[in-house]
Amino acid sequence: MSAPFIDFRAAARALIASDAPLSEREGQFCGGMAYRLNPATEKQLRWLGIILNKHGLPPIAEGGAQ
């Protein structure tokens, strides 16, 4: 497995750019997270982590919420 993502924005952009068959809801969520200016909430990070895992991408590193 690759190294964890350091930033949640990079993780969201990687999902969008991947060949992962994202649902419409997942795609909308990742698009919003990819360019979010504010820190992500715990709930958002948890769901992003679930989507990353579902599509075989590395997790977000501890402290990657900023």
Phi and psi in radians as a Rosetta constraint file:
Dihedral C 1 N 2 CA 2 C 2 CIRCULARHARMONIC -1.265 0.35
Dihedral N 2 CA 2 C 2 N 3 CIRCULARHARMONIC 2.960 0.35
Dihedral C 2 N 3 CA 3 C 3 CIRCULARHARMONIC -1.151 0.35
Dihedral N 3 CA 3 C 3 N 4 CIRCULARHARMONIC 2.612 0.35
Dihedral C 3 N 4 CA 4 C 4 CIRCULARHARMONIC -1.081 0.35
Dihedral N 4 CA 4 C 4 N 5 CIRCULARHARMONIC 2.673 0.35
Dihedral C 4 N 5 CA 5 C 5 CIRCULARHARMONIC -1.242 0.35
Dihedral N 5 CA 5 C 5 N 6 CIRCULARHARMONIC 2.395 0.35
Dihedral C 5 N 6 CA 6 C 6 CIRCULARHARMONIC -1.423 0.35
Dihedral N 6 CA 6 C 6 N 7 CIRCULARHARMONIC -0.488 0.35
Dihedral C 6 N 7 CA 7 C 7 CIRCULARHARMONIC -2.287 0.35
Dihedral N 7 CA 7 C 7 N 8 CIRCULARHARMONIC 2.393 0.35
Dihedral C 7 N 8 CA 8 C 8 CIRCULARHARMONIC -1.127 0.35
Dihedral N 8 CA 8 C 8 N 9 CIRCULARHARMONIC -0.504 0.35
Dihedral C 8 N 9 CA 9 C 9 CIRCULARHARMONIC -1.134 0.35
Dihedral N 9 CA 9 C 9 N 10 CIRCULARHARMONIC -0.751 0.35
Dihedral C 9 N 10 CA 10 C 10 CIRCULARHARMONIC -1.115 0.35
Dihedral N 10 CA 10 C 10 N 11 CIRCULARHARMONIC -0.666 0.35
Dihedral C 10 N 11 CA 11 C 11 CIRCULARHARMONIC -1.103 0.35
Dihedral N 11 CA 11 C 11 N 12 CIRCULARHARMONIC -0.771 0.35
Dihedral C 11 N 12 CA 12 C 12 CIRCULARHARMONIC -1.137 0.35
Dihedral N 12 CA 12 C 12 N 13 CIRCULARHARMONIC -0.726 0.35
Dihedral C 12 N 13 CA 13 C 13 CIRCULARHARMONIC -1.143 0.35
Dihedral N 13 CA 13 C 13 N 14 CIRCULARHARMONIC -0.637 0.35
Dihedral C 13 N 14 CA 14 C 14 CIRCULARHARMONIC -1.116 0.35
Dihedral N 14 CA 14 C 14 N 15 CIRCULARHARMONIC -0.684 0.35
Dihedral C 14 N 15 CA 15 C 15 CIRCULARHARMONIC -1.099 0.35
Dihedral N 15 CA 15 C 15 N 16 CIRCULARHARMONIC -0.765 0.35
Dihedral C 15 N 16 CA 16 C 16 CIRCULARHARMONIC -1.120 0.35
Dihedral N 16 CA 16 C 16 N 17 CIRCULARHARMONIC -0.698 0.35
Dihedral C 16 N 17 CA 17 C 17 CIRCULARHARMONIC -1.400 0.35
Dihedral N 17 CA 17 C 17 N 18 CIRCULARHARMONIC -0.237 0.35
Dihedral C 17 N 18 CA 18 C 18 CIRCULARHARMONIC -1.355 0.35
Dihedral N 18 CA 18 C 18 N 19 CIRCULARHARMONIC 3.048 0.35
Dihedral C 18 N 19 CA 19 C 19 CIRCULARHARMONIC -1.484 0.35
Dihedral N 19 CA 19 C 19 N 20 CIRCULARHARMONIC 0.138 0.35
Dihedral C 19 N 20 CA 20 C 20 CIRCULARHARMONIC -1.061 0.35
Dihedral N 20 CA 20 C 20 N 21 CIRCULARHARMONIC 2.287 0.35
Dihedral C 20 N 21 CA 21 C 21 CIRCULARHARMONIC -1.382 0.35
Dihedral N 21 CA 21 C 21 N 22 CIRCULARHARMONIC 1.388 0.35
Dihedral C 21 N 22 CA 22 C 22 CIRCULARHARMONIC -1.225 0.35
Dihedral N 22 CA 22 C 22 N 23 CIRCULARHARMONIC 2.485 0.35
Dihedral C 22 N 23 CA 23 C 23 CIRCULARHARMONIC -1.267 0.35
Dihedral N 23 CA 23 C 23 N 24 CIRCULARHARMONIC 2.912 0.35
Dihedral C 23 N 24 CA 24 C 24 CIRCULARHARMONIC -1.031 0.35
Dihedral N 24 CA 24 C 24 N 25 CIRCULARHARMONIC -0.743 0.35
Dihedral C 24 N 25 CA 25 C 25 CIRCULARHARMONIC -1.127 0.35
Dihedral N 25 CA 25 C 25 N 26 CIRCULARHARMONIC -0.763 0.35
Dihedral C 25 N 26 CA 26 C 26 CIRCULARHARMONIC -1.099 0.35
Dihedral N 26 CA 26 C 26 N 27 CIRCULARHARMONIC -0.731 0.35
Dihedral C 26 N 27 CA 27 C 27 CIRCULARHARMONIC -1.102 0.35
Dihedral N 27 CA 27 C 27 N 28 CIRCULARHARMONIC -0.746 0.35
Dihedral C 27 N 28 CA 28 C 28 CIRCULARHARMONIC -1.121 0.35
Dihedral N 28 CA 28 C 28 N 29 CIRCULARHARMONIC -0.740 0.35
Dihedral C 28 N 29 CA 29 C 29 CIRCULARHARMONIC -1.098 0.35
Dihedral N 29 CA 29 C 29 N 30 CIRCULARHARMONIC -0.843 0.35
Dihedral C 29 N 30 CA 30 C 30 CIRCULARHARMONIC -1.124 0.35
Dihedral N 30 CA 30 C 30 N 31 CIRCULARHARMONIC -0.652 0.35
Dihedral C 30 N 31 CA 31 C 31 CIRCULARHARMONIC -1.079 0.35
Dihedral N 31 CA 31 C 31 N 32 CIRCULARHARMONIC -0.732 0.35
Dihedral C 31 N 32 CA 32 C 32 CIRCULARHARMONIC -1.181 0.35
Dihedral N 32 CA 32 C 32 N 33 CIRCULARHARMONIC -0.673 0.35
Dihedral C 32 N 33 CA 33 C 33 CIRCULARHARMONIC -1.248 0.35
Dihedral N 33 CA 33 C 33 N 34 CIRCULARHARMONIC -0.560 0.35
Dihedral C 33 N 34 CA 34 C 34 CIRCULARHARMONIC -1.076 0.35
Dihedral N 34 CA 34 C 34 N 35 CIRCULARHARMONIC -0.537 0.35
Dihedral C 34 N 35 CA 35 C 35 CIRCULARHARMONIC -2.159 0.35
Dihedral N 35 CA 35 C 35 N 36 CIRCULARHARMONIC 0.378 0.35
Dihedral C 35 N 36 CA 36 C 36 CIRCULARHARMONIC -1.186 0.35
Dihedral N 36 CA 36 C 36 N 37 CIRCULARHARMONIC 2.327 0.35
Dihedral C 36 N 37 CA 37 C 37 CIRCULARHARMONIC -1.547 0.35
Dihedral N 37 CA 37 C 37 N 38 CIRCULARHARMONIC -0.547 0.35
Dihedral C 37 N 38 CA 38 C 38 CIRCULARHARMONIC -1.531 0.35
Dihedral N 38 CA 38 C 38 N 39 CIRCULARHARMONIC 2.753 0.35
Dihedral C 38 N 39 CA 39 C 39 CIRCULARHARMONIC -1.060 0.35
Dihedral N 39 CA 39 C 39 N 40 CIRCULARHARMONIC 2.607 0.35
Dihedral C 39 N 40 CA 40 C 40 CIRCULARHARMONIC -1.386 0.35
Dihedral N 40 CA 40 C 40 N 41 CIRCULARHARMONIC 2.642 0.35
Dihedral C 40 N 41 CA 41 C 41 CIRCULARHARMONIC -1.407 0.35
Dihedral N 41 CA 41 C 41 N 42 CIRCULARHARMONIC 2.895 0.35
Dihedral C 41 N 42 CA 42 C 42 CIRCULARHARMONIC -1.056 0.35
Dihedral N 42 CA 42 C 42 N 43 CIRCULARHARMONIC -0.700 0.35
Dihedral C 42 N 43 CA 43 C 43 CIRCULARHARMONIC -1.107 0.35
Dihedral N 43 CA 43 C 43 N 44 CIRCULARHARMONIC -0.733 0.35
Dihedral C 43 N 44 CA 44 C 44 CIRCULARHARMONIC -1.135 0.35
Dihedral N 44 CA 44 C 44 N 45 CIRCULARHARMONIC -0.750 0.35
Dihedral C 44 N 45 CA 45 C 45 CIRCULARHARMONIC -1.123 0.35
Dihedral N 45 CA 45 C 45 N 46 CIRCULARHARMONIC -0.658 0.35
Dihedral C 45 N 46 CA 46 C 46 CIRCULARHARMONIC -1.112 0.35
Dihedral N 46 CA 46 C 46 N 47 CIRCULARHARMONIC -0.800 0.35
Dihedral C 46 N 47 CA 47 C 47 CIRCULARHARMONIC -1.180 0.35
Dihedral N 47 CA 47 C 47 N 48 CIRCULARHARMONIC -0.702 0.35
Dihedral C 47 N 48 CA 48 C 48 CIRCULARHARMONIC -1.059 0.35
Dihedral N 48 CA 48 C 48 N 49 CIRCULARHARMONIC -0.710 0.35
Dihedral C 48 N 49 CA 49 C 49 CIRCULARHARMONIC -1.079 0.35
Dihedral N 49 CA 49 C 49 N 50 CIRCULARHARMONIC -0.684 0.35
Dihedral C 49 N 50 CA 50 C 50 CIRCULARHARMONIC -1.119 0.35
Dihedral N 50 CA 50 C 50 N 51 CIRCULARHARMONIC -0.749 0.35
Dihedral C 50 N 51 CA 51 C 51 CIRCULARHARMONIC -1.161 0.35
Dihedral N 51 CA 51 C 51 N 52 CIRCULARHARMONIC -0.739 0.35
Dihedral C 51 N 52 CA 52 C 52 CIRCULARHARMONIC -1.024 0.35
Dihedral N 52 CA 52 C 52 N 53 CIRCULARHARMONIC -0.830 0.35
Dihedral C 52 N 53 CA 53 C 53 CIRCULARHARMONIC -1.092 0.35
Dihedral N 53 CA 53 C 53 N 54 CIRCULARHARMONIC -0.755 0.35
Dihedral C 53 N 54 CA 54 C 54 CIRCULARHARMONIC -1.002 0.35
Dihedral N 54 CA 54 C 54 N 55 CIRCULARHARMONIC -0.608 0.35
Dihedral C 54 N 55 CA 55 C 55 CIRCULARHARMONIC -1.821 0.35
Dihedral N 55 CA 55 C 55 N 56 CIRCULARHARMONIC 0.255 0.35
Dihedral C 55 N 56 CA 56 C 56 CIRCULARHARMONIC 1.288 0.35
Dihedral N 56 CA 56 C 56 N 57 CIRCULARHARMONIC 0.395 0.35
Dihedral C 56 N 57 CA 57 C 57 CIRCULARHARMONIC -1.731 0.35
Dihedral N 57 CA 57 C 57 N 58 CIRCULARHARMONIC 2.756 0.35
Dihedral C 57 N 58 CA 58 C 58 CIRCULARHARMONIC -1.148 0.35
Dihedral N 58 CA 58 C 58 N 59 CIRCULARHARMONIC 2.772 0.35
Dihedral C 58 N 59 CA 59 C 59 CIRCULARHARMONIC -1.315 0.35
Dihedral N 59 CA 59 C 59 N 60 CIRCULARHARMONIC 3.102 0.35
Dihedral C 59 N 60 CA 60 C 60 CIRCULARHARMONIC -1.562 0.35
Dihedral N 60 CA 60 C 60 N 61 CIRCULARHARMONIC 2.339 0.35
Dihedral C 60 N 61 CA 61 C 61 CIRCULARHARMONIC -1.157 0.35
Dihedral N 61 CA 61 C 61 N 62 CIRCULARHARMONIC 2.676 0.35
Dihedral C 61 N 62 CA 62 C 62 CIRCULARHARMONIC -0.958 0.35
Dihedral N 62 CA 62 C 62 N 63 CIRCULARHARMONIC 2.350 0.35
Dihedral C 62 N 63 CA 63 C 63 CIRCULARHARMONIC 1.458 0.35
Dihedral N 63 CA 63 C 63 N 64 CIRCULARHARMONIC 0.130 0.35
Dihedral C 63 N 64 CA 64 C 64 CIRCULARHARMONIC -1.451 0.35
Dihedral N 64 CA 64 C 64 N 65 CIRCULARHARMONIC 0.252 0.35
Dihedral C 64 N 65 CA 65 C 65 CIRCULARHARMONIC -1.457 0.35
Dihedral N 65 CA 65 C 65 N 66 CIRCULARHARMONIC -0.183 0.35
